[in-house]
Amino acid sequence: EKIKALSRLFAASLWGYMAANTYRLIFGSQIAGLEFLNSQGRIPRDSLRPFYAAAANQYPDFYQNYSYDQWLGFLEGQVLLRNDAGLIAITIRGQEFLQHLIRDNLPKVKAG
Protein backbone atom coordinates (compact mmCIF):
# COMPACT_ATOMS: atom_id res chain seq x y z
CA GLU A 1 0.00 0.00 0.00
CA LYS A 2 2.87 2.40 0.80
CA ILE A 3 4.54 1.60 -2.51
CA LYS A 4 1.32 2.37 -4.40
CA ALA A 5 0.91 5.66 -2.55
CA LEU A 6 4.53 6.64 -3.20
CA SER A 7 4.19 5.68 -6.86
CA ARG A 8 1.12 7.89 -7.24
CA LEU A 9 2.89 10.75 -5.46
CA PHE A 10 5.93 10.36 -7.69
CA ALA A 11 3.79 10.30 -10.86
CA ALA A 12 1.86 13.39 -9.75
CA SER A 13 5.10 15.22 -8.92
CA LEU A 14 6.66 14.27 -12.23
CA TRP A 15 3.58 15.40 -14.16
CA GLY A 16 3.55 18.70 -12.23
CA TYR A 17 7.20 19.30 -13.09
CA MET A 18 6.68 18.44 -16.78
CA ALA A 19 3.59 20.65 -17.06
CA ALA A 20 5.32 23.58 -15.36
CA ASN A 21 8.36 23.23 -17.61
CA THR A 22 6.18 23.04 -20.73
CA TYR A 23 4.26 26.13 -19.62
CA ARG A 24 7.51 28.00 -19.10
CA LEU A 25 8.58 27.25 -22.69
CA ILE A 26 5.33 27.29 -24.67
CA PHE A 27 4.17 30.29 -26.67
CA GLY A 28 0.69 31.75 -26.45
CA SER A 29 0.10 30.95 -30.12
CA GLN A 30 0.89 27.30 -29.41
CA ILE A 31 -1.60 27.23 -26.54
CA ALA A 32 -4.24 28.73 -28.85
CA GLY A 33 -3.37 26.14 -31.49
CA LEU A 34 -3.70 23.33 -28.95
CA GLU A 35 -7.09 24.59 -27.84
CA PHE A 36 -8.25 24.68 -31.46
CA LEU A 37 -6.86 21.21 -32.08
CA ASN A 38 -8.60 19.93 -28.95
CA SER A 39 -11.95 21.05 -30.37
CA GLN A 40 -11.36 19.57 -33.83
CA GLY A 41 -10.00 16.04 -33.57
CA ARG A 42 -7.63 14.99 -36.37
CA ILE A 43 -6.94 17.79 -38.82
CA PRO A 44 -4.46 18.46 -41.64
CA ARG A 45 -1.03 19.57 -40.44
CA ASP A 46 -1.32 23.01 -42.04
CA SER A 47 -4.55 23.78 -40.16
CA LEU A 48 -2.54 25.29 -37.31
CA ARG A 49 -0.51 27.51 -39.62
CA PRO A 50 -2.81 30.56 -39.03
CA PHE A 51 -1.85 30.51 -35.32
CA TYR A 52 1.83 30.50 -36.28
CA ALA A 53 1.30 33.20 -38.91
CA ALA A 54 -0.47 35.50 -36.45
CA ALA A 55 2.39 35.16 -33.97
CA ALA A 56 4.97 35.65 -36.74
CA ASN A 57 3.16 38.83 -37.74
CA GLN A 58 3.15 40.11 -34.16
CA TYR A 59 6.77 39.10 -33.38
CA PRO A 60 8.55 39.32 -36.77
CA ASP A 61 12.08 39.64 -35.38
CA PHE A 62 11.83 36.38 -33.47
CA TYR A 63 9.88 34.42 -36.05
CA GLN A 64 12.19 35.27 -38.94
CA ASN A 65 14.43 32.49 -37.59
CA TYR A 66 11.68 30.22 -36.19
CA SER A 67 9.82 28.20 -38.80
CA TYR A 68 6.38 26.64 -38.73
CA ASP A 69 8.08 23.23 -38.61
CA GLN A 70 9.96 24.28 -35.46
CA TRP A 71 6.81 25.77 -33.93
CA LEU A 72 4.86 22.57 -34.56
CA GLY A 73 7.88 20.44 -33.67
CA PHE A 74 7.91 21.90 -30.16
CA LEU A 75 4.35 20.69 -29.59
CA GLU A 76 5.19 17.28 -30.99
CA GLY A 77 8.43 17.08 -28.98
CA GLN A 78 6.53 17.86 -25.79
CA VAL A 79 4.09 15.09 -26.76
CA LEU A 80 1.19 17.55 -26.79
CA LEU A 81 0.20 16.52 -30.30
CA ARG A 82 0.91 13.66 -32.65
CA ASN A 83 1.39 13.66 -36.38
CA ASP A 84 -0.06 10.68 -38.24
CA ALA A 85 0.89 10.92 -41.91
CA GLY A 86 0.11 14.63 -42.14
CA LEU A 87 -2.92 14.59 -39.86
CA ILE A 88 -2.35 15.99 -36.40
CA ALA A 89 -4.30 15.37 -33.21
CA ILE A 90 -3.96 16.43 -29.61
CA THR A 91 -2.61 13.76 -27.28
CA ILE A 92 -3.89 12.84 -23.84
CA ARG A 93 -0.89 14.69 -22.46
CA GLY A 94 -1.93 17.74 -24.50
CA GLN A 95 -5.44 17.57 -23.09
CA GLU A 96 -4.03 17.20 -19.58
CA PHE A 97 -1.79 20.21 -20.19
CA LEU A 98 -4.81 22.33 -21.13
CA GLN A 99 -6.57 21.12 -17.97
CA HIS A 100 -3.45 22.05 -15.98
CA LEU A 101 -3.79 25.63 -17.24
CA ILE A 102 -7.38 25.74 -16.04
CA ARG A 103 -6.73 24.02 -12.70
CA ASP A 104 -3.80 26.29 -11.86
CA ASN A 105 -5.50 29.39 -13.30
CA LEU A 106 -2.53 30.07 -15.57
CA PRO A 107 -2.84 32.72 -18.27
CA LYS A 108 -3.29 31.29 -21.76
CA VAL A 109 -2.24 34.56 -23.32
CA LYS A 110 1.54 34.65 -23.48
CA ALA A 111 4.06 36.16 -25.84
CA GLY A 112 4.83 34.27 -29.03
N, C-alpha and C positions, 0 to 999 in steps of 0.2 A: 504493500500500500504506500509506503514511503517513497519507493522508487517511482511509482506511478505519479505521485504528487510532484516529486522533483523533476520528473520528465516533462510534465505539463508546465511547470514553472520555467524550466529551461526553454521550452518551445515558445512560450509566451514572451520571455525576455528576448530571445533571438528575433522573433517577429517584430517586437517593438524596436529593436535596434535597426533592423533592416528597413522598416517603414520610415523611421526617423532619418536614416541616411539617404534613402530615396527622396524624401521630401526636401532635404537640404540641397540635393542636386537637380531636382526636376524643375523644368520651366513651367510657367503658367500656361503657355500654349500647349504643352504636352498634357497637362492636367485636363484642359478643355477638350483636347483630342481624345483622351481616355474616356471622359464622360460621354462624348458623342458616340464613341465606339461601344460603350456599355449599353447604350440605348438602341444600337443597330444590329448587333449580332456580327456575322461574318460579312465583311465588305471589301471591295477592291482596295489594294494597297494605296493607291493615289487618293482615296477618299479623305485622307487626313491632311493632304497637301494644303488645303485652304488655311488650316490652323498654323502650319509652318509659314506659309506666305504672309499671313497677317503679322506674325511675330517678326519675320524678316523685314517687313515694311516698317515696323515700329522701331526695330533695333538693327538698322542696316550695317553699321560698323562691325557688330559681332557676327551677324549672319553671313557676311560676305565670305567668311572662312568656315562656315558651319552648314553643311549641305542637308538636304531633306533626308538622305540616306543616314547621315549621322544622327539627325534628330529622331528618326524612327528607330534607328539602331539602339539608341539609349533605352527606349521603352522595351525593346525586345531583349536587350542585355540585362535589364532589371527584371525580366520575366513578367512584365505587366501586360504584354500582348504577345501573340504568336502569329507567325506568318506561314500559312499553308498554301504553297504554290501561288503566291500573289494575292491571296485572300487573307486579311488579318482579322483577328478576333481578340477580345480582351480575355485574359486568363483569370483563373480564380484568385491568384495573387493580385492581379490588377483590380479586381472587384473589391478585395479585402483592403487594398491601399485606399481606394475611394471611400470605403467605410471608415478607415482610420482617420481620414481628413474630417469626416463628419463627427465621429466620436470625440476626437480631440479638439474640435472646433478650430481647425487650422484654415487659414485663408487659402482659397483656391486661386485667387488672383495674385500672381507673382510675376516678376520680370521674366522676359524671354517668352 
